[in-house]
């Protein structure tokens, strides 16, 4: 066979033939698990009949779900007088949903959405030792405590500094946009239109350095309300100390930040139950009560 002047090179192939040196093949971490929410195991009819207080609460809850409309005053059902067995039964039936909320301010409150969207189990804690002070169920798109305490410590923004920290480039322009949007939100709130279309700033699309993020956080501050919505990944929502401003961050199932936004609004919609969700919850509760009696 003629080589026609073309040199033939014997290239080694196969395992061990490639010298990788210090290089390591690095794969993206794949999702390993996700938060899931199983349907609660319902008690037997005899067990339910032994807890008349729990059954009475469920009847009140049914009426509240059927009459509540998003925008109405929330409906509360106090649980402090329930016997332990009734409270345990109610907790078994309602279970835990995807959204949890904490208030860390002048009031210390935690809220857990149940498996019925729009039904929240609220616990008020003692400030000294964190022990349970009171608890109740609330039917609402989002618990009233969120709107009450989210911007309780809001303060005027400072937009000018004698000298910006080193490597802070784009945060100042975003802060000007936040200030304008916050003032517009306050004006709408005074006119009764606080729940209108939110103003959204997508930080993931901006050339933001770590110093920009740090400076933005220092100026806007951290508010009292933290909302965590879990599922295939997490959504973390935090109020700030700027009226109407929320930090909304989405993480994938490997806990990597995939979307970082700011929203100027009453409460971000991702934290709220829709009217359709409340209607579905009313139907589900009706089915649960039929099975139990």
N, C-alpha and C positions, 0 to 999 in steps of 0.2 A: 504494500500500500504506500502510495506516494504522499509525502507530507506537503508537497508544493511550497516548501520554504516556510510553512507556518509552524512555529515551535509548539510542541505538545507539552503541556504542563500537567503533572500528576497532582491533582488536588485531593487531599485526604477528606473523606466523608465519613459520617456516622458518629456514634457516641464517642466522646473523648477526643474527637478530632479538632474541636474548636477551642482555642485558648481564650477564655473569657477574662482572664486576669482578675481584677477586683470587681468586675461588673456582676450584678445580681439581677436576675429577671424578677421584676416587681409587678405583681398582679393587683388590680383594684380589688379591695376587699368586697366580697359579695355579701348580700343580706343573709343574716343567719337566723333571725327570728323577728317576729312582729308582735305587737300587743294585740291581743284578741279578747273579745268580750262574749263569753258564753251566756246562753239563756239561763237564768237562775233556776235551780231545782225547786219546783213549787211544793209546798207542804201538802200533806194529805188533808182531806176534808175534816177528819176528826181533830187533827192538830190545829187547824184554822179555827174550828168551832170553839176550841179551848182558849182562844185569844180574841175575845169580843172587841177589845179596844183597838186592836190592829185592824179588824174588819171595819170598824166605824171610821177609822182614819182613811182607809181605802175608799170608802163611800164618799167622804168629803173630797178626797183627791179626784175621784171620778167627776164630781160636779164641777170642781175647779177647772179641770182640763177641758170640759165640754163648754164652759162659758168664757174662759180666758181668751182674749185676743191680744196679739202683739201690739204694744202701745198702751194697754190698760195698766192700772195699778196691779202689782203682783199679788197673788193669793198665798197666804201663809197658814200653815197648820202646825200648831205647837205640839211638841212631843215630850216635853219635860215631865208630864204627869203619867206617861205610859209606864206600865209594869215592865220589868226587864224581859219577860218572855214575849210580851207583845212587841217590844222594840226589836228584839232579836228576830222575830218572825217577819216583821216589816222590812228589816234590813236584808233578810234572806230573799224576800220577794222582789225588792227593788234593785238589789245588787249595785254594781258600779258601772258607770258609763265611761265615755272617752274624755270628758272634760273635767278638770279640777282647777279650783281657784283658791288663792290665798290672799289675805289682806294683812299687811304688816305695817300698821300705823298706830294711830291713837286707839283703834279697835283691832283686836286680833281675832280674825274670822277665817274659817275654811269652808269651802263649798265643794261638794262632789256631785256631779250629775249622775243620776241613776240610769238604769238601762232604758228608762222611759225618757226620751229627749224632752227637755223643758221642765223636768221635775228634778229639783235640786235638794240635796240633804245638806242643811247649813248647820255648822257647829260654831258657837261662840266660846272662846277660850279665855281663861283667866290670864291676865298679863304677867303675873308673878311666876306661876309654875306651869302654865300651859294646860292646866286641868280643865275639864269640860264645865262650862258655866251654864249653857243653854243650848237647845237644838230644836230645829223645826224644818218642815218641808216647805218648799216654795215653788209655785208654778209660775214660770216666767221664761221669756226668751233668754234672759240673763239675770242673775240675782240682782236685786235692787242695790245691794251693798257695792257692786262694781261701779255703778254710776254715782253713788253717794261718796265713795272714798277715793276714786281713781285720781282726781286732781284736787284733793283736799289741801295739799301742800304746794299747789302751783305757784310759780313766782315769775316775775318779769324776766325775759331773756336778756342777756348782755351780748351785744353784737359787735362791740369794739373792745379791743385789747391794746394796751400800750405796745406790746410786741407779741406776735403769735409764736407759739412754740415752734421749734425747728421741725422741718419736714411737714408742716401742716399747710396743705395747698388748697384742697377743694372743700373742706368742711365749712369755711366761712360763707361761701355762696349758698350752700345747702341750708345753713342757719338763717340766712336772709329769707329764703323760700319758706322755711318753717314758720318764721315770725309772721310773714304776710298771710300764710294759710291759717295760722292760729287766730290772728285777728279777725279774719273772715269767718272762721268757725264761731268765735265768740259773738259776732254780730248776728249770725244765723240762730245761735242758741237763744239770744235775747228775743228774737222774733218767733221762737218756737219751731225752728227748722233744723235742729241739731242733728237729726238722723238722716240728713240728705246725703248725696253722693260724696264719699270720702275723697280727700286729696291724698294721693299716694306718691311717695318718692322711692324709687327702686335703687337702693344703694349698691345692689349687685351689678348694676350696669355702669356704675361710675368708677373712675380711677381713684379709689379711696385707699390711702396707705394706713397702716396700723396707727400712726400718729393722728391721722384724720379721724379715725374711729374713736380713739381715746379722747380727743378734744371734743368731738360731738357729744360723747357720753357725759363728759364733765360739764358741758354747758347746759344740756337738756336735763341732766339729773335722772334719778330713778324714783318712780312713784311707789305707791303702796300696793298696787294690784299686780299680781302675776297670774296669768292663765296658761295652763298647759293642756293642749289637745293632743291626745295620743292615738295612734293607729299604725299605719304602715309609714313609720317616721313620726316625728313630733313637730308641733307648731307651738312656739313659745311667744306669748304676748305679754308685754310689760308696759305699764303706764309710766309716764315721765313726769317731770315737774313743770312741763309746758302745757298750758290748757289745750286739751283735745289731742295731744300728741302721744301716739303709741308706737312702740318698737315691735314689729311682727317678724319673727324669724322662723323659717322652715328648715327642718333637718331631715335627712333621709334615714333609712333604717340602720345605717352604720354611724349615725350621729354626726354626719358631716353637714355643715351649713350649705344649703343649696339656694336659698333665696332670703335676702335681707332687705326688709322694707320699713319705711316709716309711713304711718297713716294718721292723718288729722281728721278725726271723726268722733262721734259719740262713743260707740264701742265697735271695734272691728267685727264685721259680720261673721268671720270664722269662729268667733267665740259665742255666737248667739244661735239659739234654736229658731228655725223658721216656723211660720204658722202651720205649714204642711206637716212638720215634724210633731208639733203639738197635737194635731188631729190624729196622726198615726198612734201617738202615745195613748190618746183617749180610747181608741179602738183596742189596742193591746191590753190596756188595763181592764177593759170590759171583758175581754176573753179570759184573762187571768182570774177575774172574780167569778166568772161562770164555772170555771174548772174547780174552784175551791169550795163552792157551796152546793 
